[in-house]
Amino acid sequence: MNTGYPISIASFDEEHKSLWKSWKVWVPVVLLTTTGFGIALAYALTNDRTPPQIQGLAWEPTRIVNDKIYDIAVGFNASDDKSPIASATLILKPVDYRDRFIGQYGMRPEDYYIVFPNDTRAIQLTPVDGEFDEKQEEFVAPIQNITGGVEYRIIAFVKDSAGNERVVEIKTPYIRQFENFGRQLYEKGIIVGASYMPWDFKSTPMKDNYIPLLGRYDTLDDIVQWKHIDWAGYAGINVFFIDGEYVFSAGTDRYNVPTKFLEKGMKVGVFFGPTWRYKRGTNPNFPEWAVDLNDPHNFNKFISDFVRIGDWSLHPNYIKISGRPVVFIYESGAFFNESKAFRRAIRGFEMRTAEKPFILADEIPEIPYTPTDVGYVFPFKDFSVIDGLTGWAGLHNREKSEWITNYEKFYDRQLNIWKKFADEKKLFFVPTLIPGYDDSYSWGPSLPPIKRSPQLFEERLKIAIRYTSNNQIKMIRIDTWNDFGEWTFIEPSVHEGFAYLNVLRNFLEENFSEKE
C-alpha cells in the first residue's frame, strides 16, 4: 500500500527531513501509522500549519487630475517562517452602503449602483522579483482608471506552499467619481454658490417623485457630504452657503455640518437672517415684518449671530471675496436701523478673527419692486455698511399670475434694475436664480408654482450671468442645492436624475472654461 511517505518528506524543511530519514525515528513511526492515531500524528508532524504574514499593506495615488484620483499603487510584503509564498491576490472592492442608504434612507434599490458604481477588481499578483520562490516576497500592484464615487476596501490574500492563507484589509477615504470642475472655476475667479440646507430629511415634505436620489438622508452623514461635494464639483459649484438657522441652534448637532464640509475641502459660507428669534413690532413706525435693530434684544442677537460666523471663517476653506470672509445675511432687508448694529458687529468680528468681513446682503426685493418704490426706500436703510448685494430664490413673487407665467421677463427686468443700483452704490452684485419654486405641498400657501425644467433653468442661467459684477470676480448664487420642501433643489433626484447638474456643467464650460 502507498502510504504517501515520500510526499510527507518533501513537505518538510531540511531539519525535519534529516529527522525523518533517521532509522531511530522511522521504525516507531511505521508502527504508529498502522493506527488512526498514528496517521494523525504523522500529518501533524509533516505539515506547516502557520499562515503567512502580510506587512505594510498601503496605497498611494499615482495619477490625480483636478482632485480626481484615477490611478493608485498598492504595495505590501508577505513572509512565512517555514514555507515559501505560493500565491497572492489583491482585491479592490467598493464599501457596501446598502444597509444605510436603502435600509435607513429609503434609497430605491435600482438607484444604488447609479449612485455608488460597482467597480470591483481582482488581481493575481507576481512578486517584484518575478517568481514565487522565497519565504519573503514583495508586491506592488498598479490599479488604473478607478471609477470612484465610493470608499474602497483593499484586500490582500496570500497563500504559502503548505496551503495556509492570510487576509489583510485596509480602506481608502472617499475617492471622487468626477473631476472637480468647481475648483477650476474658483481659481479663475468664477464663484458658483448654492444654498445648502443642513437637515435630516426623513420627515421633510417632498413633492411626488421629487425626492433625493440618495434617499431621505441626514446631512451629517460623511458619505452624503462626499456625494454632495463630488456632484457639486462636477457641475461647477464651488461654494455651499449653509443655513445658519439650524447650525446656530443651541443643543443641535447641525453645528458640525459646516465644519465637516470645510474639513473635506469644500468652500463654505454660513448665512443667517431675521428668524423668529428676533422681535417684531417693537417700532410702530416700521412695517410689522421689520426687525428694529435699535431694540436691545434684536441688537444683541444680531451681533451674536454675526460674530458667530467667526467659528468657521478662520478655516482656510471658508469663502472669501477680495481676501475677506463672506458673511451672507439672508433677508437683510428686514433689518431696520441697522447702521449701529452692523458697525458694532463688524468690530466684534474683527476682534474675534483679526479679519474684516465682506458683507453680502440679501437686500434685493422680490419682483417687481424697484429702488424708487415708496414701499421699499426708507430713510433708515444704510447701504454703506454692506459690500455686496444679492436676493433670494430668484426674486420670485407669486402674488400675480403674470409674475408667474412671464417669470423670466420680470426676472430679467428685476436683475437689470438692481444691478444698476448696485453699480451706483459701488456694491458687488450677485444674481440669485432658481430651477423652480413651489411650497404649496409643504409649508406655504396654495399658489401656482414657478415652473421648473432643465430648459427653464438654462434660460435663467443665461439671464443671471449677464448681470454678474464687471470685475475680476464673478459670482452667481443658486437657491438651492437641496431644499426639497420648496422645489428649489438641483441635487440629483429620482424624477430628474442629473439633469440640472448637466445643464449647469455644460453652460459653465461653454462660458468660462477658456476664460483667461
RODO-2510 file (C-alpha; in nm, 4 decimals, decimal comma):
residues 516
     n   res          X          Y          Z
     1     m     0,0000     0,0000     0,0000
     2     n     0,1266     0,3501    -0,0857
     3     t     0,1497     0,5319     0,2469
     4     g     0,2489     0,8665     0,0904
     5     y     0,5672     0,8943     0,2945
     6     p     0,7746     1,0499     0,0135
     7     i     0,5128     1,3258    -0,0186
     8     s     0,5305     1,3915     0,3534
     9     i     0,9100     1,4015     0,3453
    10     a     0,9056     1,6507     0,0569
    11     s     0,6850     1,8896     0,2564
    12     f     0,9331     1,9114     0,5464
    13     d     1,2107     2,1637     0,5857
    14     e     1,5712     2,0392     0,5942
    15     e     1,5778     1,9867     0,9706
    16     h     1,2649     1,7700     0,9611
    17     k     1,3831     1,5747     0,6538
    18     s     1,7003     1,4723     0,8376
    19     l     1,4995     1,3576     1,1373
    20     w     1,2533     1,1664     0,9188
    21     k     1,5341     0,9715     0,7448
    22     s     1,6846     0,8558     1,0762
    23     w     1,6050     0,4836     1,1345
    24     k     1,5556     0,5600     1,5042
    25     v     1,2511     0,7625     1,4114
    26     w     1,1419     0,5602     1,1086
    27     v     1,0675     0,2318     1,2895
    28     p     0,8342     0,3748     1,5577
    29     v     0,6593     0,5919     1,3009
    30     v     0,5928     0,2899     1,0790
    31     l     0,4442     0,1138     1,3771
    32     l     0,2347     0,4138     1,4734
    33     t     0,0917     0,4608     1,1261
    34     t    -0,0851     0,1276     1,1477
    35     t    -0,3397     0,3082     1,3686
    36     g    -0,5600     0,6144     1,3128
    37     f    -0,3771     0,7971     1,5891
    38     g    -0,0511     0,7338     1,4154
    39     i    -0,1782     0,8718     1,0876
    40     a    -0,2995     1,1923     1,2585
    41     l     0,0327     1,2346     1,4349
    42     a     0,2242     1,1887     1,1129
    43     y     0,0067     1,4530     0,9439
    44     a     0,0749     1,6983     1,2231
    45     l     0,4499     1,6362     1,2079
    46     t     0,4768     1,6718     0,8320
    47     n     0,2682     1,9920     0,7645
    48     d     0,3177     2,3687     0,8152
    49     r     0,0001     2,4920     0,9827
    50     t     0,1050     2,8583     1,0396
    51     p    -0,0352     3,1199     0,7973
    52     p     0,1997     3,3677     0,6321
    53     q     0,2268     3,7282     0,7471
    54     i     0,1335     4,0420     0,5493
    55     q     0,3190     4,3580     0,6427
    56     g     0,2865     4,7202     0,5326
    57     l    -0,0267     4,6992     0,3193
    58     a    -0,0655     5,0559     0,1898
    59     w    -0,1712     5,2525    -0,1148
    60     e    -0,0879     5,5849    -0,2761
    61     p    -0,2329     5,7789    -0,5690
    62     t    -0,0192     5,7858    -0,8826
    63     r    -0,2418     5,9943    -1,1120
    64     i    -0,4666     6,2766    -0,9936
    65     v    -0,6463     6,5196    -1,2243
    66     n    -0,8452     6,8068    -1,0712
    67     d    -0,8784     6,6283    -0,7353
    68     k    -0,9986     6,3065    -0,9001
    69     i    -0,7783     6,0026    -0,8300
    70     y    -0,7581     5,7874    -1,1421
    71     d    -0,4671     5,5527    -1,0672
    72     i    -0,3177     5,4116    -0,7482
    73     a    -0,0352     5,1784    -0,6469
    74     v    -0,0802     4,9199    -0,3723
    75     g     0,2170     4,7593    -0,2010
    76     f     0,2895     4,5099     0,0755
    77     n     0,5334     4,2406     0,1904
    78     a     0,4471     3,8777     0,2629
    79     s     0,6579     3,6386     0,4692
    80     d     0,6460     3,2897     0,6177
    81     d     0,8869     3,1250     0,8618
    82     k     0,8546     2,7736     0,7169
    83     s     0,7136     2,7602     0,3636
    84     p     0,7680     2,9698     0,0516
    85     i     0,4979     3,2139    -0,0547
    86     a     0,2985     3,0453    -0,3306
    87     s     0,0366     3,2976    -0,4456
    88     a    -0,1044     3,6439    -0,3789
    89     t    -0,4249     3,8169    -0,4842
    90     l    -0,5343     4,1778    -0,4454
    91     i    -0,8994     4,2802    -0,4467
    92     l    -1,0300     4,6363    -0,4851
    93     k    -1,3946     4,6435    -0,3800
    94     p    -1,6350     4,9311    -0,3039
    95     v    -1,7553     4,9634     0,0529
    96     d    -2,1172     4,8467     0,0700
    97     y    -2,3556     5,1217     0,1867
    98     r    -2,6828     4,9439     0,1097
    99     d    -2,7867     4,8899     0,4703
   100     r    -2,7588     5,2619     0,5349
   101     f    -2,8859     5,4147     0,2134
   102     i    -3,1507     5,1602     0,1169
   103     g    -3,2330     5,0383     0,4665
   104     q    -3,2287     5,3680     0,6585
   105     y    -3,2698     5,6441     0,3995
   106     g    -3,5080     5,4619     0,1671
   107     m    -3,2988     5,4827    -0,1486
   108     r    -3,4549     5,2813    -0,4290
   109     p    -3,2545     4,9593    -0,4826
   110     e    -3,2424     5,0235    -0,8580
   111     d    -3,0668     5,3554    -0,7936
   112     y    -2,7914     5,2119    -0,5761
   113     y    -2,5347     5,1426    -0,8478
   114     i    -2,6185     5,4719    -1,0197
   115     v    -2,5038     5,6483    -0,7050
   116     f    -2,2325     5,4039    -0,5953
   117     p    -2,0611     5,2468    -0,9006
   118     n    -1,9657     4,8809    -0,8654
   119     d    -1,6003     4,8971    -0,9677
   120     t    -1,4543     4,5701    -0,8331
   121     r    -1,1116     4,4384    -0,9367
   122     a    -0,9357     4,1082    -0,8573
   123     i    -0,5659     4,0989    -0,9474
   124     q    -0,3402     3,7938    -0,9380
   125     l    -0,0060     3,9273    -0,8205
   126     t     0,3502     3,8427    -0,9164
   127     p     0,6370     3,9227    -0,6779
   128     v     0,8584     4,2197    -0,7579
   129     d     1,1454     3,9779    -0,8357
   130     g     0,9255     3,7899    -1,0825
   131     e     0,8951     3,4498    -0,9106
   132     f     0,7322     3,2778    -0,6145
   133     d     1,0463     3,1108    -0,4808
   134     e     1,1124     3,2569    -0,1371
   135     k     0,9658     3,2744     0,2113
   136     q     0,9583     3,6526     0,1812
   137     e     0,8149     3,8359    -0,1190
   138     e     0,7411     4,1958    -0,2066
   139     f     0,4379     4,3008    -0,4116
   140     v     0,3486     4,6251    -0,5875
   141     a     0,0287     4,6466    -0,7909
   142     p    -0,0786     4,9392    -1,0104
   143     i    -0,4553     4,9881    -1,0414
   144     q    -0,5672     5,2207    -1,3192
   145     n    -0,8801     5,4116    -1,4190
   146     i    -1,0606     5,3788    -1,0885
   147     t    -1,4256     5,4773    -1,1208
   148     g    -1,4585     5,6276    -0,7723
   149     g    -1,7729     5,7566    -0,6076
   150     v    -1,7108     5,5353    -0,3036
   151     e    -1,4634     5,4369    -0,0376
   152     y    -1,2747     5,1228    -0,1376
   153     r    -1,1744     4,8113     0,0513
   154     i    -0,8243     4,6961    -0,0462
   155     i    -0,7953     4,3274     0,0439
   156     a    -0,4709     4,1279     0,0193
   157     f    -0,4833     3,7429     0,0127
   158     v    -0,1581     3,5486     0,0483
   159     k    -0,1092     3,1681     0,0467
   160     d     0,2062     2,9712     0,1273
   161     s     0,3154     2,6451    -0,0363
   162     a     0,1652     2,4477     0,2529
   163     g    -0,1784     2,5906     0,1719
   164     n    -0,2063     2,8343     0,4640
   165     e    -0,3752     3,1691     0,3927
   166     r    -0,3660     3,5179     0,5376
   167     v    -0,6062     3,8037     0,4593
   168     v    -0,5423     4,1688     0,5490
   169     e    -0,7669     4,4636     0,4594
   170     i    -0,7456     4,8423     0,4614
   171     k    -0,9935     5,1082     0,3477
   172     t    -0,9399     5,4185     0,1362
   173     p    -1,1056     5,7531     0,2001
   174     y    -1,3838     5,8525    -0,0405
   175     i    -1,2446     5,8747    -0,3936
   176     r    -1,4200     6,1204    -0,6225
   177     q    -1,6118     5,9928    -0,9211
   178     f    -1,5768     6,3238    -1,1059
   179     e    -1,3072     6,5814    -1,1606
   180     n    -1,3531     6,8989    -0,9585
   181     f    -1,4591     7,1463    -1,2255
   182     g    -1,5753     7,3810    -0,9493
   183     r    -1,2198     7,4266    -0,8228
   184     q    -1,1006     7,5097    -1,1736
   185     l    -1,3625     7,7842    -1,1961
   186     y    -1,2829     7,9156    -0,8482
   187     e    -0,9170     7,9562    -0,9422
   188     k    -1,0303     8,1684    -1,2389
   189     g    -1,2404     8,3956    -1,0182
   190     i    -1,5749     8,2328    -1,1038
   191     i    -1,7749     8,1651    -0,7871
   192     v    -2,0795     7,9416    -0,8224
   193     g    -2,2562     7,9178    -0,4887
   194     a    -2,5557     7,7118    -0,3834
   195     s    -2,7639     7,7453    -0,0691
   196     y    -2,7461     7,4300     0,1412
   197     m    -2,9981     7,3043     0,3958
   198     p    -2,8196     7,1116     0,6772
   199     w    -3,1221     6,8975     0,7586
   200     d    -3,2137     6,5422     0,8371
   201     f    -3,4641     6,4865     0,5532
   202     k    -3,6519     6,1909     0,6989
   203     s    -3,9655     6,3991     0,7640
   204     t    -3,9271     6,6851     0,5126
   205     p    -4,2379     6,7228     0,2907
   206     m    -4,1481     6,6316    -0,0667
   207     k    -4,3444     6,6586    -0,3875
   208     d    -4,4404     6,3434    -0,5820
   209     n    -4,1206     6,1715    -0,7041
   210     y    -3,9078     6,4785    -0,6413
   211     i    -3,7039     6,3047    -0,3741
   212     p    -3,3259     6,2765    -0,3478
   213     l    -3,1519     6,0030    -0,5419
   214     l    -2,9714     5,9369    -0,2126
   215     g    -3,2985     5,8807    -0,0278
   216     r    -3,4128     6,0771     0,2759
   217     y    -3,0628     6,1307     0,4036
   218     d    -2,9078     6,3070     0,7008
   219     t    -2,6608     6,5803     0,6045
   220     l    -2,4369     6,4829     0,8967
   221     d    -2,3562     6,1593     0,7126
   222     d    -1,9987     6,1753     0,5792
   223     i    -2,0785     5,9793     0,2631
   224     v    -2,3777     6,2048     0,1926
   225     q    -2,1473     6,5045     0,2269
   226     w    -1,8860     6,3491    -0,0004
   227     k    -2,1519     6,2726    -0,2614
   228     h    -2,2704     6,6328    -0,2497
   229     i    -1,9137     6,7634    -0,2777
   230     d    -1,8387     6,5267    -0,5661
   231     w    -2,1568     6,6050    -0,7591
   232     a    -2,1367     6,9794    -0,6938
   233     g    -1,7743     6,9931    -0,8085
   234     y    -1,8626     6,8071    -1,1279
   235     a    -2,1304     7,0665    -1,2092
   236     g    -1,9054     7,3650    -1,1296
   237     i    -2,0469     7,4564    -0,7890
   238     n    -1,7620     7,5559    -0,5602
   239     v    -1,9327     7,7042    -0,2530
   240     f    -2,2088     7,5801    -0,0257
   241     f    -2,3816     7,8586     0,1681
   242     i    -2,5110     7,6689     0,4704
   243     d    -2,8228     7,7857     0,6521
   244     g    -2,7105     7,9122     0,9931
   245     e    -3,0592     7,8967     1,1439
   246     y    -3,0035     7,5261     1,2017
   247     v    -2,6337     7,5274     1,2859
   248     f    -2,6733     7,8110     1,5396
   249     s    -2,9487     7,6418     1,7388
   250     a    -2,8394     7,5500     2,0903
   251     g    -2,8068     7,1796     2,1538
   252     t    -2,8247     7,0715     1,7895
   253     d    -2,5642     6,8549     1,6211
   254     r    -2,6209     7,0505     1,2964
   255     y    -2,3459     7,2811     1,4199
   256     n    -2,0958     7,0250     1,2894
   257     v    -2,2212     7,0309     0,9307
   258     p    -2,0185     7,3366     0,8158
   259     t    -1,7090     7,2120     0,9982
   260     k    -1,7255     6,8708     0,8331
   261     f    -1,7625     7,0251     0,4870
   262     l    -1,4692     7,2583     0,5494
   263     e    -1,2519     6,9680     0,6602
   264     k    -1,3390     6,7789     0,3412
   265     g    -1,2054     7,0668     0,1310
   266     m    -1,5366     7,2260     0,0291
   267     k    -1,5633     7,6040     0,0225
   268     v    -1,8299     7,7068     0,2708
   269     g    -2,0154     8,0195     0,3764
   270     v    -2,2619     8,0316     0,6655
   271     f    -2,5619     8,2628     0,6408
   272     f    -2,8136     8,3904     0,8920
   273     g    -3,1158     8,6192     0,8892
   274     p    -3,4118     8,7619     1,0813
   275     t    -3,5552     8,4387     1,2186
   276     w    -3,8455     8,4087     1,4634
   277     r    -3,5948     8,4539     1,7451
   278     y    -3,5906     8,8280     1,6657
   279     k    -3,8678     9,0537     1,7912
   280     r    -4,1087     9,2220     1,5507
   281     g    -4,3433     9,5117     1,6144
   282     t    -4,1146     9,6951     1,8563
   283     n    -4,1224    10,0150     1,6474
   284     p    -4,4661    10,1453     1,5388
   285     n    -4,3074    10,3426     1,2540
   286     f    -4,1920    10,0269     1,0781
   287     p    -4,3826     9,7543     0,8910
   288     e    -4,4967     9,4643     1,1079
   289     w    -4,2383     9,2323     0,9481
   290     a    -3,9436     9,4624     1,0217
   291     v    -3,6770     9,3906     1,2837
   292     d    -3,5667     9,7107     1,4568
   293     l    -3,2002     9,6707     1,5460
   294     n    -3,2247     9,9570     1,7956
   295     d    -3,4257     9,7221     2,0146
   296     p    -3,1789     9,5847     2,2768
   297     h    -3,2793     9,2214     2,2269
   298     n    -3,2501     9,2452     1,8492
   299     f    -2,9258     9,4438     1,8717
   300     n    -2,7547     9,1826     2,0891
   301     k    -2,8967     8,8891     1,8959
   302     f    -2,7747     9,0314     1,5653
   303     i    -2,4215     9,0902     1,6927
   304     s    -2,4104     8,7416     1,8433
   305     d    -2,5216     8,5775     1,5174
   306     f    -2,2850     8,7853     1,3063
   307     v    -1,9771     8,7282     1,5204
   308     r    -2,0519     8,3584     1,5492
   309     i    -1,9677     8,3172     1,1804
   310     g    -1,6105     8,3508     1,3051
   311     d    -1,6407     7,9933     1,4356
   312     w    -1,5858     7,8834     1,0755
   313     s    -1,4381     8,1825     0,8908
   314     l    -1,0824     8,1214     1,0125
   315     h    -1,0725     7,7872     0,8337
   316     p    -0,8723     7,8155     0,5092
   317     n    -1,1643     7,6733     0,3087
   318     y    -1,4122     7,9373     0,4229
   319     i    -1,5289     8,1501     0,1286
   320     k    -1,3564     8,4852     0,0823
   321     i    -1,4064     8,7707    -0,1600
   322     s    -1,1164     9,0116    -0,2039
   323     g    -0,9399     8,8258     0,0759
   324     r    -1,2232     8,8848     0,3255
   325     p    -1,4506     8,6168     0,4770
   326     v    -1,8065     8,6413     0,3461
   327     v    -2,0918     8,6978     0,5896
   328     f    -2,4112     8,6380     0,3925
   329     i    -2,7172     8,7917     0,5603
   330     y    -3,0412     8,6377     0,4401
   331     e    -3,3424     8,8743     0,4168
   332     s    -3,1270     9,1569     0,5456
   333     g    -3,3864     9,3961     0,4059
   334     a    -3,5947     9,3154     0,7154
   335     f    -3,3287     9,4653     0,9443
   336     f    -3,4034     9,8354     1,0035
   337     n    -3,1955    10,0912     1,1930
   338     e    -2,9042     9,8710     1,1022
   339     s    -2,6110    10,1161     1,0956
   340     k    -2,5035    10,0941     1,4593
   341     a    -2,5629     9,7193     1,4903
   342     f    -2,3777     9,6402     1,1678
   343     r    -2,0770     9,8510     1,2630
   344     r    -2,0636     9,7033     1,6118
   345     a    -2,0901     9,3527     1,4647
   346     i    -1,8089     9,4236     1,2195
   347     r    -1,5834     9,5391     1,5050
   348     g    -1,6721     9,2316     1,7097
   349     f    -1,5974     9,0062     1,4142
   350     e    -1,2612     9,1751     1,3570
   351     m    -1,1697     9,1397     1,7242
   352     r    -1,2528     8,7694     1,7145
   353     t    -1,0894     8,6797     1,3832
   354     a    -0,8482     8,9655     1,3026
   355     e    -1,0227     8,9816     0,9634
   356     k    -1,2660     9,2320     0,8194
   357     p    -1,5836     9,0616     0,6916
   358     f    -1,7263     9,1002     0,3434
   359     i    -2,0999     9,1529     0,3978
   360     l    -2,3181     9,0063     0,1244
   361     a    -2,6688     9,1326     0,1948
   362     d    -2,9976     8,9940     0,0665
   363     e    -3,1452     9,3404     0,0056
   364     i    -3,2972     9,2975    -0,3403
   365     p    -3,6744     9,2742    -0,3001
   366     e    -3,8927     9,0323    -0,4898
   367     i    -4,0409     9,1110    -0,8283
   368     p    -4,1427     9,3845    -0,9194
   369     y    -4,0168     9,6295    -0,6541
   370     t    -3,7524     9,8836    -0,7529
   371     p    -3,5258    10,1223    -0,5575
   372     t    -3,7667    10,4076    -0,6219
   373     d    -4,0774    10,2341    -0,4888
   374     v    -4,2105    10,4177    -0,1846
   375     g    -4,2754    10,0885    -0,0088
   376     y    -3,9110     9,9935    -0,0259
   377     v    -3,6901    10,3007     0,0143
   378     f    -3,6982    10,4080     0,3794
   379     p    -3,4761    10,6737     0,5397
   380     f    -3,3398    10,4158     0,7843
   381     k    -3,1780    10,1860     0,5245
   382     d    -2,7988    10,2219     0,5158
   383     f    -2,6249    10,0629     0,2181
   384     s    -2,2868    10,1975     0,3260
   385     v    -2,2432     9,9175     0,5814
   386     i    -2,2573     9,6346     0,3264
   387     d    -2,0210     9,5231     0,0485
   388     g    -2,2342     9,3128    -0,1825
   389     l    -2,5953     9,2957    -0,2935
   390     t    -2,7968     8,9828    -0,3654
   391     g    -3,1505     8,8474    -0,3345
   392     w    -3,3202     8,5184    -0,2550
   393     a    -3,4821     8,2407    -0,4590
   394     g    -3,4674     8,4143    -0,7936
   395     l    -3,6592     8,7177    -0,6610
   396     h    -3,9839     8,5386    -0,7448
   397     n    -4,3238     8,6712    -0,6407
   398     r    -4,6398     8,4628    -0,6900
   399     e    -4,8946     8,7244    -0,5886
   400     k    -4,9910     8,7962    -0,9512
   401     s    -5,0339     8,5441    -1,2299
   402     e    -4,8296     8,7490    -1,4793
   403     w    -4,5272     8,7331    -1,2462
   404     i    -4,5565     8,3548    -1,2642
   405     t    -4,6413     8,2953    -1,6300
   406     n    -4,3900     8,5586    -1,7503
   407     y    -4,1391     8,4950    -1,4754
   408     e    -3,8270     8,5094    -1,6968
   409     k    -3,9280     8,8512    -1,8344
   410     f    -3,9759     9,0024    -1,4881
   411     y    -3,6677     8,8241    -1,3534
   412     d    -3,4520     8,9828    -1,6243
   413     r    -3,6056     9,3239    -1,5565
   414     q    -3,5503     9,2965    -1,1822
   415     l    -3,1841     9,1998    -1,2145
   416     n    -3,1236     9,4786    -1,4640
   417     i    -3,2682     9,7456    -1,2342
   418     w    -3,0871     9,6286    -0,9238
   419     k    -2,7549     9,5736    -1,0994
   420     k    -2,7602     9,9425    -1,1948
   421     f    -2,8455    10,0323    -0,8354
   422     a    -2,5535     9,8213    -0,7093
   423     d    -2,3178     9,9889    -0,9554
   424     e    -2,4301    10,3317    -0,8346
   425     k    -2,3629    10,2303    -0,4748
   426     k    -2,0343    10,0597    -0,5741
   427     l    -2,1590     9,7268    -0,4397
   428     f    -2,0593     9,3802    -0,5597
   429     f    -2,3633     9,2285    -0,7333
   430     v    -2,4586     8,8610    -0,7056
   431     p    -2,7597     8,7337    -0,9039
   432     t    -2,9763     8,4646    -0,7471
   433     l    -3,1536     8,2032    -0,9565
   434     i    -3,3854     7,9071    -0,9095
   435     p    -3,4786     7,5949    -1,1068
   436     g    -3,8409     7,6471    -0,9955
   437     y    -4,0449     7,7170    -0,6833
   438     d    -4,3403     7,5579    -0,5076
   439     d    -4,4050     7,5314    -0,1352
   440     s    -4,7791     7,4636    -0,1571
   441     y    -4,7238     7,0950    -0,0712
   442     s    -4,5107     7,1727     0,2346
   443     w    -4,5445     7,4841     0,4483
   444     g    -4,6533     7,7541     0,2026
   445     p    -4,9797     7,8959     0,0672
   446     s    -5,1758     7,7323    -0,2114
   447     l    -5,0359     7,9287    -0,5052
   448     p    -4,9343     7,8252    -0,8570
   449     p    -4,5668     7,7256    -0,8817
   450     i    -4,2843     7,8885    -1,0684
   451     k    -4,2361     7,6179    -1,3295
   452     r    -3,9203     7,4104    -1,3278
   453     s    -3,7405     7,2221    -1,6029
   454     p    -3,3791     7,1871    -1,7167
   455     q    -3,4593     7,4082    -2,0169
   456     l    -3,6029     7,6864    -1,7993
   457     f    -3,3069     7,6563    -1,5636
   458     e    -3,0687     7,7088    -1,8547
   459     e    -3,2672     8,0119    -1,9715
   460     r    -3,2449     8,1632    -1,6224
   461     l    -2,8723     8,0899    -1,6089
   462     k    -2,8246     8,2871    -1,9295
   463     i    -3,0139     8,5806    -1,7787
   464     a    -2,8307     8,5708    -1,4459
   465     i    -2,4816     8,5551    -1,5907
   466     r    -2,5387     8,8809    -1,7819
   467     y    -2,5706     9,0701    -1,4550
   468     t    -2,2656     8,9487    -1,2654
   469     s    -2,0254     9,2185    -1,1488
   470     n    -1,7845     9,3530    -1,4071
   471     n    -1,4602     9,2851    -1,2245
   472     q    -1,2080     9,0065    -1,1723
   473     i    -1,4515     8,8047    -0,9620
   474     k    -1,7892     8,6934    -1,0934
   475     m    -2,0436     8,5197    -0,8751
   476     i    -2,3889     8,3676    -0,9009
   477     r    -2,5955     8,2015    -0,6286
   478     i    -2,8297     7,9095    -0,6898
   479     d    -3,1180     7,8775    -0,4466
   480     t    -3,0896     7,5922    -0,3662
   481     w    -2,8827     7,2753    -0,3691
   482     n    -3,1218     7,0670    -0,1625
   483     d    -3,4386     7,2365    -0,0400
   484     f    -3,6821     6,9598    -0,1327
   485     g    -3,9506     7,1340     0,0716
   486     e    -3,9715     7,4286    -0,1695
   487     w    -3,8965     7,2583    -0,5040
   488     t    -3,5806     7,4668    -0,5499
   489     f    -3,3240     7,1852    -0,5387
   490     i    -3,0833     7,0959    -0,8200
   491     e    -2,9376     6,7945    -0,6393
   492     p    -2,9930     6,4693    -0,8352
   493     s    -3,3407     6,3329    -0,7726
   494     v    -3,5412     6,0220    -0,8539
   495     h    -3,7611     6,2119    -1,1006
   496     e    -3,4994     6,4223    -1,2811
   497     g    -3,1683     6,2467    -1,2248
   498     f    -2,8623     6,4606    -1,3001
   499     a    -3,0445     6,6869    -1,5465
   500     y    -2,9821     7,0170    -1,3659
   501     l    -2,6194     6,9410    -1,2877
   502     n    -2,5576     6,8502    -1,6510
   503     v    -2,7174     7,1746    -1,7697
   504     l    -2,5081     7,3766    -1,5252
   505     r    -2,1866     7,1951    -1,6174
   506     n    -2,2395     7,2422    -1,9907
   507     f    -2,3336     7,6079    -1,9505
   508     l    -2,0306     7,6901    -1,7349
   509     e    -1,7956     7,5013    -1,9662
   510     e    -1,9235     7,6906    -2,2675
   511     n    -1,8943     8,0288    -2,0977
   512     f    -1,5937     8,0037    -1,8667
   513     s    -1,3713     7,7036    -1,9333
   514     e    -1,1492     7,9045    -2,1674
   515     k    -1,1519     8,2202    -1,9559
   516     e    -0,8003     8,3560    -1,9081
***
